[in-house]
Structures are given as C-alpha cells and as structure tokens.
Amino acid sequence: MAIQTEKELGEALKNDQDTIEIEGDLQKKVLKIKATGKVAWAIAIGAIGIAVVVALGSGGAAAPASGVVGIGAVSVLGFSTAMSAVGIAIAAGGVGALNSLRRYKIISQSGGKLVLSRR
C-alpha cells in the first residue's frame, strides 16, 4: 500500500518498515528532506524539533499550522515541506523519525511513486 499522508509516513517510520512506497505530493517533500545537506539539515531539524515539542506538549492543540515551524526550517525546506516534516515527526513521536527517513535509500522513482528501503 502506498503512503500518501504525513501521518501514514510517520507510522511507517515508527514501525521501522523495511520498504516504504510513497506517492502523490508527499514524495516531492520527502525527496527535498532527503536532499538537504548536513549543515542545512542541522538548522532545519532544530526548528522542527521545537515545533514538535510545542505541538506534542500542547496535546496537539498547537498544530503545525500554528506557525511554530521556525524560520530556519522554512528557509531550508520551504513552508510546505517544513510543515510536512513536522507532521511526520508528530505522527512518529519525535524528530528522530526524520533522521531515520534520511537514512533510507531511494530504490526507485517512477510512475508517480517513490520507493525507499532501509537496506
């Protein structure tokens, strides 16, 4: 089953799925997250981490759309990708999932689908 939402991707990462198939607009955002350089990623992940802590600490009341994403993440990833990154991290239970996502290898990217593998 192909993943189309941040919540589904967060769950897949939390469950340590070996292979993840992503389709739709989410695949472009995942590619952007994976393509971000180490220094830029360090800036983005810090801002995303703050947003996740605020959202989880509020019981979800401070949803990612509340603007807590931070200028660092937005300037590195762009607004929609930064928002998706926060959504993925919240669904997975923390920003560690985003680092895990970056370690997956791209197996294929065709037919509107992106396939990632941990191996």
PAZAPA-4460 file (N, C-alpha, C; in steps of 0.05 Angstrom, whole numbers, plus 32768, in hexadecimal, padded with zeros to 4 digits):
% residues 119
    n_x    n_y    n_z   ca_x   ca_y   ca_z    c_x    c_y    c_z   seq   type   mol
   8011   7FE8   8000   8000   8000   8000   8012   8019   8000     1      M     A
   800C   802B   7FEF   801C   8043   7FEC   8013   8058   8001     2      A     A
   8026   8066   800C   8022   807A   8020   801D   8095   8012     3      I     A
   8008   80A3   801C   8002   80BD   8010   8001   80D4   8024     4      Q     A
   8002   80CE   803D   8000   80E3   8051   8018   80E3   8065     5      T     A
   801C   80F9   8072   8031   80FB   8086   802C   80E8   809D     6      E     A
   8013   80E5   80A5   800C   80D3   80BA   8013   80B6   80B3     7      K     A
   800C   80AE   809B   8013   8092   8092   8031   808E   8091     8      E     A
   8040   80A2   8088   805D   80A0   8087   8069   809F   80A3     9      L     A
   805F   80B0   80B5   8068   80AF   80D0   8064   8094   80DD    10      G     A
   804D   8088   80D8   8048   806D   80E3   805A   8059   80D7    11      E     A
   8060   805A   80BD   8072   8047   80B0   808E   804A   80BB    12      A     A
   8097   8062   80C0   80B1   8066   80CC   80B2   805C   80E9    13      L     A
   809D   8061   80F8   809B   8058   8114   809C   803A   8115    14      K     A
   8090   802D   8101   808F   800F   8100   80A8   8003   80F2    15      N     A
   80BB   8014   80EB   80D4   800A   80DF   80CF   7FF9   80C6    16      D     A
   80BD   8001   80B5   80B8   7FF2   809D   80D1   7FF1   808C    17      Q     A
   80D7   7FDA   8080   80EE   7FD7   8070   80EC   7FE6   8055    18      D     A
   80D4   7FE5   804A   80CF   7FF3   8030   80B7   8005   8033    19      T     A
   80B9   801D   8029   80A4   8031   802A   809F   803B   800E    20      I     A
   8086   8039   8005   807E   8043   7FEB   806D   805C   7FEF    21      E     A
   8075   8072   7FE3   8068   808C   7FE6   805E   8096   7FCC    22      I     A
   8046   80A1   7FCB   803C   80AD   7FB3   802F   80C8   7FB8    23      E     A
   8029   80D5   7FA3   801C   80F0   7FA6   8030   8106   7FAC    24      G     A
   8025   811B   7FB6   8036   8133   7FBC   804A   812D   7FD2    25      D     A
   8045   811A   7FE3   8057   8114   7FF9   8072   810A   7FEF    26      L     A
   8073   80FD   7FD8   808D   80F3   7FCE   80A0   810A   7FC8    27      Q     A
   8096   8120   7FBE   80A7   8138   7FB8   80B3   8143   7FD2    28      K     A
   80A2   8144   7FE7   80AB   814E   8000   80C0   813C   800D    29      K     A
   80BC   8122   800B   80CF   810F   8015   80EA   8111   8007    30      V     A
   80E9   8114   7FEC   8101   8118   7FDD   8110   8131   7FE6    31      L     A
   8102   8146   7FEC   810E   815F   7FF5   811B   815B   8010    32      K     A
   810E   814D   8022   8119   8147   803C   8132   8136   8039    33      I     A
   8132   8122   8028   8149   8111   8024   8160   8120   8017    34      K     A
   815A   8133   8006   816F   8141   7FF7   817C   8158   8006    35      A     A
   8171   815F   801D   817C   8176   802C   8198   816E   8038    36      T     A
   81AB   8180   8034   81C6   817C   803D   81C8   817A   805C    37      G     A
   81DE   8170   8066   81E1   816C   8083   81DF   8185   8093    38      K     A
   81EC   819B   808B   81EB   81B4   809A   81CF   81C0   809A    39      V     A
   81C3   81C1   8082   81A8   81CB   8080   8194   81BA   808F    40      A     A
   8199   819F   808F   8187   818D   809E   8189   8192   80BC    41      W     A
   81A1   8198   80C6   81A4   819D   80E2   8194   81B6   80EA    42      A     A
   8193   81CA   80D9   8183   81E2   80DF   8165   81DB   80DE    43      I     A
   815D   81CD   80C9   8141   81C6   80C6   8137   81B4   80DC    44      A     A
   8147   819F   80E4   813E   818C   80F7   813B   8199   8113    45      I     A
   814B   81AD   8119   8149   81BB   8132   812E   81CA   8134    46      G     A
   8127   81D8   811E   810E   81E7   811E   80F6   81D4   811E    47      A     A
   80F9   81BD   810F   80E3   81AA   810E   80DF   819D   812A    48      I     A
   80F6   8198   8137   80F4   818C   8152   80E5   819E   8166    49      G     A
   80EA   81B7   8164   80DB   81CA   8176   80BD   81C9   816F    50      I     A
   80B7   81C9   8156   809B   81C8   814E   808D   81AE   8158    51      A     A
   809C   8198   8156   8090   817E   815F   808C   817E   817D    52      V     A
   80A0   8189   818C   809D   818A   81A9   8085   819B   81B1    53      V     A
   8082   81B2   81A4   806B   81C4   81AA   8051   81B6   81A3    54      V     A
   8050   81A8   818C   8037   819B   8183   8030   8183   8195    55      A     A
   8044   8173   819B   803F   815C   81AD   8039   8164   81C9    56      L     A
   8047   8179   81D3   8043   8182   81EE   8028   818F   81F2    57      G     A
   801B   8198   81DD   8001   81A4   81DF   7FEB   8190   81DA    58      S     A
   7FF2   8177   81D7   7FDE   8162   81D1   7FD3   8165   81B5    59      G     A
   7FE3   8171   81A4   7FDA   8175   8188   7FCB   818E   8183    60      G     A
   7FC6   819E   8198   7FB7   81B7   8194   7FC7   81CB   8184    61      A     A
   7FE1   81CB   8187   7FF3   81DD   8178   7FFB   81CE   815F    62      A     A
   7FE9   81CA   814D   7FEF   81BB   8134   8005   81C8   8124    63      A     A
   8012   81B9   8113   8028   81C5   8103   8020   81DF   80F5    64      P     A
   8008   81E2   80EE   7FFF   81FA   80E0   8000   8213   80F2    65      A     A
   8006   820F   810C   8006   8226   811E   801E   8239   8119    66      S     A
   802F   8231   8108   8046   8243   8101   805E   823F   8112    67      G     A
   805F   8229   8121   8076   8223   8132   808C   8215   8123    68      V     A
   8089   8211   8109   809D   8202   80FA   80B8   8210   80FB    69      V     A
   80B9   8229   80FA   80D2   8237   80FC   80DE   823F   80E2    70      G     A
   80EB   8256   80E2   80F6   8261   80CA   810C   8250   80BF    71      I     A
   811B   8242   80D1   8131   8231   80C8   8127   821A   80B6    72      G     A
   8113   820C   80BF   8108   81F6   80B0   80FB   8200   8096    73      A     A
   80EC   8216   8097   80DF   8220   807F   80F3   822A   806B    74      V     A
   8108   8237   8074   811C   8241   8061   812C   822B   8054    75      S     A
   812F   8215   8062   813E   81FE   8056   812C   81EC   8045    76      V     A
   8114   81E6   804F   8103   81D2   8041   80ED   81DF   8031    77      L     A
   80E5   81F7   8037   80CD   8203   802C   80B6   81FD   803F    78      G     A
   80A2   820D   803E   808C   820B   8051   807E   81F0   8050    79      F     A
   8075   81E7   8039   8065   81CF   8038   8075   81B6   8040    80      S     A
   808E   81B5   8038   809F   819E   8040   80A5   819F   805E    81      T     A
   80AA   81B7   8069   80AF   81BA   8086   8096   81B1   8095    82      A     A
   807E   81B9   808C   8066   81B1   8099   8062   8192   8098    83      M     A
   8069   8187   8081   8067   8169   807E   807A   815C   8091    84      S     A
   8092   8167   8093   80A7   815B   80A5   809C   815B   80C2    85      A     A
   8090   8170   80CA   8085   8172   80E5   806F   815D   80E8    86      V     A
   805D   815B   80D4   8048   8147   80D5   8052   812A   80D7    87      G     A
   8067   8124   80C8   8073   810A   80C8   807F   8104   80E4    88      I     A
   808D   8118   80EE   809A   8114   8109   8085   8111   811F    89      A     A
   806F   8120   811E   805A   811D   8132   804D   8102   8130    90      I     A
   8048   80F8   8117   803B   80DE   8114   804E   80C8   811D    91      A     A
   8068   80CC   811A   807B   80B7   8122   8083   80B9   813F    92      A     A
   807C   80CF   814C   8083   80D2   8168   809C   80E2   816E    93      G     A
   80A8   80ED   815A   80C0   80FD   815E   80D1   8102   8145    94      G     A
   80E4   8115   8147   80F3   811C   812F   8107   8107   8127    95      V     A
   810D   80F3   8138   811F   80DE   8131   8115   80CF   8118    96      G     A
   80FB   80CF   8114   80F0   80C2   80FC   80F9   80CF   80E3    97      A     A
   80FD   80E9   80E4   8106   80F8   80CC   8123   80F0   80C5    98      L     A
   8133   80ED   80DA   814F   80E4   80D5   814F   80C7   80CA    99      N     A
   813C   80B7   80D4   8139   809C   80CA   8131   809C   80AC   100      S     A
   811E   80AE   80A6   8115   80B1   808A   812D   80B8   8078   101      L     A
   813E   80C9   8081   8155   80D1   8071   8169   80BA   806C   102      R     A
   8168   80A6   807D   817A   808F   8079   816F   807A   8066   103      R     A
   8155   807B   805F   814A   8069   804B   8157   806F   8030   104      Y     A
   815A   805A   8020   8165   805D   8005   814E   805D   7FF1   105      K     A
   8151   806E   7FDC   813E   806E   7FC7   8142   8056   7FB5   106      I     A
   812E   8045   7FB3   8130   802D   7FA2   8126   8033   7F86   107      I     A
   8110   8042   7F85   8105   8049   7F6B   80F4   8062   7F6D   108      S     A
   80F2   8070   7F57   80E1   8088   7F56   80D6   8089   7F39   109      Q     A
   80BF   807D   7F36   80B2   807D   7F1C   8094   8078   7F1F   110      S     A
   8085   807F   7F0A   8069   807A   7F0B   805A   8088   7F21   111      G     A
   8065   809F   7F2A   8058   80AE   7F3F   805C   80A3   7F5B   112      G     A
   806F   8090   7F5D   8074   8083   7F77   8092   8085   7F7E   113      K     A
   8097   8089   7F97   80B2   8089   7FA2   80B4   8071   7FB5   114      L     A
   80C8   8060   7FB0   80CB   8048   7FC1   80E6   804B   7FD0   115      V     A
   80E4   8049   7FEB   80FB   804B   7FFC   8100   8031   800A   116      L     A
   8119   802B   8010   8120   8013   801F   8135   8018   8034   117      S     A
   8133   800A   804A   8147   800D   805F   8160   7FFD   8059   118      R     A
   815F   7FEC   8046   8176   7FDB   8040   8186   7FE4   8028   119      R     A
***
